[in-house]
Amino acid sequence: MSLVGELEPLFQQVRPRLDAVFVRWQRLEPTLEKFASADELIAYCRTQDRALYAEKNDALAALCRLATPAAYPRTDDAEAGVLLIYLFSGAFRNIAKEIGPCLLSLDELDAEMLCGFWEAAARVRTNSRAASTRLYHGARLRAWEAVAQARQRACSTVDLDCADVLSPAASANPPGILSQALQEGVINQIQCELIAATQINKEPTVPVARSLGLTRAAATMQRTRAMRRLAAWLTATS
């Protein structure tokens, strides 16, 4: 289960303690006094009523202050942090769907989203304006930046791997290596064509990807996986 997938069971663990800590939260954050219980706060924060947008942001800003140590350094409110990220668990899933397949694992992607989310939460202090939007975009932008960085690293790594694996010094017949790897199931047909076109024939990635019905990102991901398999296979067979 991914980090975001663990939010529901984690929230259920702290839920029995919320009513007790909620009284303390109300003393620290007067904006929460209008809520009768933690459940009422949760329902309010989840409302889609645009007329309540400003008040909802005030409540979320209060949770940010409770959950991040700078505002109340002597107060241990782990429950506030769990509640805050739980309220955005659906948003995290939407961001992951928007990004789609990428070179990051689910845990890596979740970790980047949570990191961006907490960075945004730490910046929510007295100014609660658009707090929910700032939290969402903090997670989203950090995730997209990490995906882009992973793609850049993969391109560099693939180019280096290809130079080693398919160089004339390594073999006088790079196409023969690909053909044998394809026959033995190390790589598939698309991966074979990608490597042959972009690394042996030095064709640009974008038109090659388009001809294979792939986006540039998908082609890069396929090529990265294939080169890693090729490197491991050649090491084993040598």
Secondary structure in CASP SS format (residue, H / E / C, confidence):
PFRMAT SS
TARGET T0000
AUTHOR 0000-0000-0000
METHOD secondary structure of the structure
MODEL  1
M C 1.00
S C 1.00
L C 1.00
V H 1.00
G H 1.00
E H 1.00
L H 1.00
E H 1.00
P H 1.00
L H 1.00
F H 1.00
Q H 1.00
Q H 1.00
V H 1.00
R H 1.00
P H 1.00
R H 1.00
L H 1.00
D H 1.00
A H 1.00
V H 1.00
F H 1.00
V H 1.00
R H 1.00
W H 1.00
Q H 1.00
R H 1.00
L H 1.00
E C 1.00
P H 1.00
T H 1.00
L H 1.00
E C 1.00
K C 1.00
F C 1.00
A C 1.00
S C 1.00
A H 1.00
D H 1.00
E H 1.00
L H 1.00
I H 1.00
A H 1.00
Y H 1.00
C H 1.00
R C 1.00
T C 1.00
Q C 1.00
D C 1.00
R H 1.00
A H 1.00
L H 1.00
Y H 1.00
A H 1.00
E H 1.00
K H 1.00
N H 1.00
D H 1.00
A H 1.00
L H 1.00
A H 1.00
A H 1.00
L H 1.00
C H 1.00
R H 1.00
L H 1.00
A H 1.00
T C 1.00
P C 1.00
A C 1.00
A C 1.00
Y C 1.00
P C 1.00
R C 1.00
T C 1.00
D C 1.00
D C 1.00
A H 1.00
E H 1.00
A H 1.00
G H 1.00
V H 1.00
L H 1.00
L H 1.00
I H 1.00
Y H 1.00
L H 1.00
F C 1.00
S H 1.00
G H 1.00
A H 1.00
F H 1.00
R H 1.00
N H 1.00
I H 1.00
A H 1.00
K H 1.00
E H 1.00
I H 1.00
G C 1.00
P C 1.00
C C 1.00
L C 1.00
L C 1.00
S C 1.00
L H 1.00
D H 1.00
E H 1.00
L H 1.00
D H 1.00
A H 1.00
E H 1.00
M H 1.00
L H 1.00
C H 1.00
G H 1.00
F H 1.00
W H 1.00
E H 1.00
A H 1.00
A H 1.00
A H 1.00
R H 1.00
V C 1.00
R C 1.00
T C 1.00
N C 1.00
S C 1.00
R C 1.00
A C 1.00
A H 1.00
S H 1.00
T H 1.00
R H 1.00
L H 1.00
Y H 1.00
H H 1.00
G H 1.00
A H 1.00
R H 1.00
L H 1.00
R H 1.00
A H 1.00
W H 1.00
E H 1.00
A H 1.00
V H 1.00
A H 1.00
Q H 1.00
A H 1.00
R H 1.00
Q H 1.00
R H 1.00
A H 1.00
C H 1.00
S H 1.00
T H 1.00
V H 1.00
D H 1.00
L H 1.00
D H 1.00
C H 1.00
A H 1.00
D H 1.00
V H 1.00
L C 1.00
S C 1.00
P C 1.00
A C 1.00
A C 1.00
S C 1.00
A C 1.00
N C 1.00
P H 1.00
P H 1.00
G H 1.00
I H 1.00
L H 1.00
S H 1.00
Q H 1.00
A H 1.00
L H 1.00
Q H 1.00
E C 1.00
G C 1.00
V C 1.00
I C 1.00
N C 1.00
Q H 1.00
I H 1.00
Q H 1.00
C H 1.00
E H 1.00
L H 1.00
I H 1.00
A H 1.00
A H 1.00
T H 1.00
Q H 1.00
I H 1.00
N C 1.00
K C 1.00
E C 1.00
P C 1.00
T H 1.00
V H 1.00
P H 1.00
V H 1.00
A H 1.00
R H 1.00
S H 1.00
L C 1.00
G C 1.00
L C 1.00
T C 1.00
R H 1.00
A H 1.00
A H 1.00
A H 1.00
T H 1.00
M H 1.00
Q H 1.00
R H 1.00
T H 1.00
R H 1.00
A H 1.00
M H 1.00
R H 1.00
R H 1.00
L H 1.00
A H 1.00
A H 1.00
W H 1.00
L H 1.00
T H 1.00
A H 1.00
T H 1.00
S C 1.00
END
